[in-house]
Amino acid sequence: MERKNRRKKTVKTFDELIESRHGKIGTKKRTEFEIKAKSYAIGEIIKEERRLANMTQDELADKTGTKKSFISRIENGHSDIQLSTLFKLIELGLGRKISLTIE
């Protein structure tokens, strides 16, 4: 039996990888992926700023009137966060300022 020559399409760039898994920019699937990715990134920023402030999740929760479990979910990208809560965590809890840009 003769073996067919099969070539797998190789992904060459990160953008191609994202497109192959989550669709083209502007599609519903891609937009949903980007929203989740940005939520995760926000959680990572909060985690890093909290660590730079030498605070535990408990301390940040106490300072902002939230629960440790809520801080944990945000930092792990498992919770949507309202803008008011984001500002409270960053500005009240961590003493930092937020600057938003819309493109």
Secondary structure, 3 states (H helix, E strand, C coil): CCCCCCCCCCCCCHHHHHHHHHCCCCCHHHHHHHHHHHHHHHHHHHHHHHHHCCCCHHHHHHHHCCCHHHHHHHHCCCCCCCHHHHHHHHHHHCCCCCCCCCC
